[in-house]
């Protein structure tokens, strides 16, 4: 295990987070609040510690997949713990476990909250909650890769450990340039949404927080009813951008290139929009009797479908009161998630598509035992290692889900509450159904259950394996190896 590179990356992450604390500190000055002192103090301490563990010693730049996965997992844990401390110091979330749950929910872009009255928070803490979504959306390690001059071909191990999806590749030959391109697209889309929201008369502070939440597909709002009290125009804009941020960012890169038409040929993107369209149509028809007219029903259906499939988690209405068919579709969308290579969570559309094709492939073998059946995505044959990794991922996903269900059952809540609580956290969505519905919160759970759900949020955001590797004793042995 290459401990020097691990300390280097974790230290740089702490220094990066210290810089991020300037956002709430400045907000505190603007609104004349005292909470900014806590963020500034923690930021200074984090910067000093980060510098001490990464700035003095030289590190070995050669590392492999296990170091990459451990670096990412530890970085996210440290990021979350440090980010939670100001909540405790200010007294706005006095319990560390609650503060950690809230912060992990922010960085993993989950949006699940333990707060019963979010509007009681200071502007300082509200902006920090939402900004964690933006930082975690594209990934803190991806941001580091974009700004740090780290040479060598080993950095792909970091990108693979943090970026969502079964296959992670470079957009351009240099990985650092790939990271820059991703964050440039991310930043431009963020600015566009913010400007549009301000133009249609959303308060600037609200527009900034909601944009951070939409871009990171997070879901932390500044009002108790999430997006419900804003105008229909604002809801429509947020709906559109939630769906856009759920698209594979490779498609946007292709759109900016010479072969723009190829962006519409990406199979996962076509399935993604197809699922959204079908879900909106069915839910609109199913809930039309719950609203004054079908156009209002369409607005709520489109918003909730876009919010859930992209794992953003905003809400305009209490969809827990919808008919069972619509609720079942919502649960499916929770599991499905957005596209690989987006800021969304969930299993990812690409994996769902591959698994569906695998079923038809198996059926084909029974019909034509000697036939040669291949599974293709975008016209390319998927190799067995990729198919096996997807199948193992699904199995691991189910195993963690089942174990989490048993652990949460200690609270003696009903099946629907526990099942959707895990779905909401493991898939980085936010709201579930029943006692953790869109108008409720997660404060009903014990501290132990909150830690279980916190692990689920981190495991879901980091695609399972980085968090699981931390529990393998052999991974910590000193020595090099692939």
Buried (B, 14 or more C-beta within 10 A) or exposed (E): BBEBBBBBBBBBBBBBBBEBBEBBBBBBEEBEBEBBBBBBBBBEBBBBBBBEBBEEEEBEBEBBBBBBBBBBBBBBBBBBBBBBBBBBBBEBBEEBBBBBBBBBBBBBBBBBBBBEEBEEBBBBBBBBBBBBBBBBBBBBBBBBBBEBEBEEEBBBBBBBBBBBBBBBEBBEEEBBBBBBBBBEBBEEBBEEBBEBBBEBEBEEBBBBBBBBBBBBBBBBBBBBBBBBEBEEBBBBBBBBBBBBBBBBBBBBBBBEEEEEEEBEEBBBBBBBBEBBEEBBBBBBBBBBEBBEEBEBBBBBBBBBBBBBBBBBBBBBBBBBBBEEEBBEBBBBBBBBBBBBBBBBBBBBBBBBBBBEBBEEBEEEEEEEEEEEBEBEBEEEEBEEEBBEBBBEBBEBBEEBBEEBBEBBEEBEBEEBBBBBBBBBBBBBBBBBBBBBBBBBBBEBBEEEBBBBBBBBBBBBBBBBBBBBBBEEEEBEEEEEEE
